[in-house]
Amino acid sequence: MAVRFGFVRTAAQKLSSHLVIALVIVGLLVFVVLFLYQSLQIQSKQNEYNQTKQELALLQERNDQLQEHLDFYKGPGYLLYVEKVAREALNMVKPGETVVLATQPDGRPAVAPASPAATADSTAPPAAAASDQAAATKSNWQNWLAFFVGQ
């Protein structure tokens, strides 16, 4: 019987050594799989980071452009332009200013009225309507010059 227990003992030792080798191989395989999985996740996160970084650069560039536009529109040059358009095209004045309108010798305004309904005067002869249209295309200072010089 002593031989039998020796055989069982050597068989158990062989089985345990094979089991240890199998466990080590399985452990190495699990390690390699987890390592590859983590590497793929890291690469994916790196790609997301690079894409977000590019989007941020584009948004920052757009923000800079919008800031330049805002600075332009807040600047004195643009405000002077708006004031000029308001005075010349819309016939607007600042509070407290007095408006002086030049008139023709027959009582008509030297500058054509701003409203289109007022320009369609049925009593005016065609030549007078043409001169009113010519006066409407001239700037304000040209109308004043024509009024005083008589052109």
C-alpha positions as CSV (number, residue, x, y, z in Angstrom):
1,M,0.0,0.0,0.0
2,A,2.8,2.3,0.5
3,V,3.5,2.1,-3.2
4,R,0.0,3.2,-3.9
5,F,0.2,6.3,-1.8
6,G,3.4,7.2,-3.4
7,F,1.8,6.9,-6.8
8,V,-1.1,9.0,-5.7
9,R,1.3,11.6,-4.3
10,T,3.3,11.8,-7.5
11,A,0.1,12.0,-9.5
12,A,-1.2,14.8,-7.3
13,Q,2.1,16.6,-7.6
14,K,2.0,16.3,-11.4
15,L,-1.6,17.4,-11.4
16,S,-0.9,20.4,-9.2
17,S,2.1,21.4,-11.3
18,H,-0.1,21.2,-14.5
19,L,-2.8,23.2,-12.7
20,V,-0.3,25.9,-11.7
21,I,1.0,26.1,-15.2
22,A,-2.5,26.3,-16.6
23,L,-3.4,29.0,-14.1
24,V,-0.3,31.0,-15.0
25,I,-1.1,30.7,-18.7
26,V,-4.7,31.8,-18.1
27,G,-3.5,34.6,-15.9
28,L,-1.1,35.8,-18.6
29,L,-3.9,35.6,-21.2
30,V,-6.2,37.7,-19.0
31,F,-3.4,40.2,-18.5
32,V,-2.7,40.5,-22.2
33,V,-6.4,40.9,-23.0
34,L,-6.9,43.6,-20.4
35,F,-3.7,45.4,-21.4
36,L,-4.9,45.5,-25.1
37,Y,-8.4,46.7,-24.0
38,Q,-6.9,49.5,-21.9
39,S,-4.6,50.5,-24.8
40,L,-7.5,50.7,-27.1
41,Q,-9.4,52.8,-24.6
42,I,-6.5,55.1,-24.1
43,Q,-6.1,55.6,-27.9
44,S,-9.9,56.3,-28.2
45,K,-9.7,58.9,-25.4
46,Q,-6.6,60.5,-27.1
47,N,-8.5,60.8,-30.4
48,E,-11.5,62.4,-28.6
49,Y,-9.1,64.8,-26.9
50,N,-7.5,65.8,-30.2
51,Q,-10.9,66.3,-31.8
52,T,-12.1,68.4,-28.9
53,K,-8.9,70.4,-29.1
54,Q,-9.4,71.1,-32.8
55,E,-13.1,72.2,-32.1
56,L,-11.9,74.4,-29.3
57,A,-9.4,76.1,-31.7
58,L,-12.1,76.7,-34.3
59,L,-14.5,78.1,-31.7
60,Q,-11.7,80.3,-30.3
61,E,-11.0,81.6,-33.8
62,R,-14.7,82.3,-34.3
63,N,-14.9,84.1,-30.9
64,D,-11.9,86.3,-31.9
65,Q,-13.7,87.2,-35.2
66,L,-16.9,88.1,-33.4
67,Q,-14.9,90.1,-30.8
68,E,-13.3,92.1,-33.7
69,H,-16.8,92.7,-35.2
70,L,-18.1,93.9,-31.8
71,D,-15.1,96.2,-31.3
72,F,-15.7,97.6,-34.8
73,Y,-19.4,98.2,-34.1
74,K,-18.7,99.8,-30.8
75,G,-16.0,102.1,-32.3
76,P,-16.3,105.8,-33.1
77,G,-16.0,105.3,-36.8
78,Y,-19.1,103.1,-37.1
79,L,-21.1,105.4,-34.8
80,L,-20.1,108.4,-37.1
81,Y,-21.3,106.3,-40.1
82,V,-24.6,105.5,-38.5
83,E,-25.1,109.2,-37.6
84,K,-24.3,110.2,-41.2
85,V,-26.8,107.7,-42.6
86,A,-29.4,108.8,-40.1
87,R,-29.0,112.5,-41.0
88,E,-28.7,112.2,-44.7
89,A,-30.9,109.2,-45.7
90,L,-33.5,109.3,-42.9
91,N,-33.5,113.1,-42.3
92,M,-33.1,112.6,-38.6
93,V,-31.7,115.3,-36.2
94,K,-30.4,115.3,-32.7
95,P,-32.5,116.7,-29.8
96,G,-32.2,120.4,-29.6
97,E,-31.1,120.9,-33.2
98,T,-33.0,123.2,-35.5
99,V,-33.9,121.9,-39.0
100,V,-33.7,124.4,-41.9
101,L,-35.3,123.3,-45.2
102,A,-34.6,125.2,-48.4
103,T,-37.6,125.8,-50.7
104,Q,-37.9,126.6,-54.4
105,P,-39.2,130.0,-55.4
106,D,-42.6,128.4,-56.1
107,G,-42.8,127.1,-52.5
108,R,-41.8,123.5,-53.1
109,P,-39.1,122.0,-51.0
110,A,-35.6,122.0,-52.5
111,V,-35.1,118.5,-51.3
112,A,-37.6,115.9,-52.5
113,P,-39.8,114.5,-49.6
114,A,-38.7,111.2,-48.2
115,S,-42.0,109.4,-48.5
116,P,-42.8,107.9,-51.9
117,A,-46.5,109.0,-51.8
118,A,-45.4,112.6,-51.5
119,T,-43.2,112.4,-54.7
120,A,-46.1,111.2,-56.8
121,D,-47.5,114.7,-57.2
122,S,-50.1,114.7,-60.0
123,T,-50.1,118.6,-60.3
124,A,-46.4,118.9,-61.0
125,P,-45.4,119.0,-64.7
126,P,-43.2,116.1,-66.0
127,A,-40.1,118.4,-66.1
128,A,-40.6,119.4,-62.5
129,A,-41.0,115.8,-61.5
130,A,-37.7,115.0,-63.3
131,S,-35.9,117.9,-61.5
132,D,-37.3,116.6,-58.1
133,Q,-35.9,113.2,-58.9
134,A,-32.5,114.7,-59.8
135,A,-32.6,116.7,-56.5
136,A,-33.4,113.5,-54.6
137,T,-30.3,111.8,-56.0
138,K,-28.0,114.7,-55.0
139,S,-26.5,114.9,-51.5
140,N,-27.7,117.6,-49.1
141,W,-24.8,120.0,-49.6
142,Q,-25.3,119.8,-53.4
143,N,-28.9,120.8,-52.9
144,W,-27.9,123.8,-50.7
145,L,-25.3,124.8,-53.3
146,A,-27.9,124.6,-56.1
147,F,-30.3,126.6,-54.0
148,F,-27.9,129.5,-53.2
149,V,-26.1,129.5,-56.6
150,G,-29.2,128.9,-58.6
151,Q,-28.1,125.9,-60.7
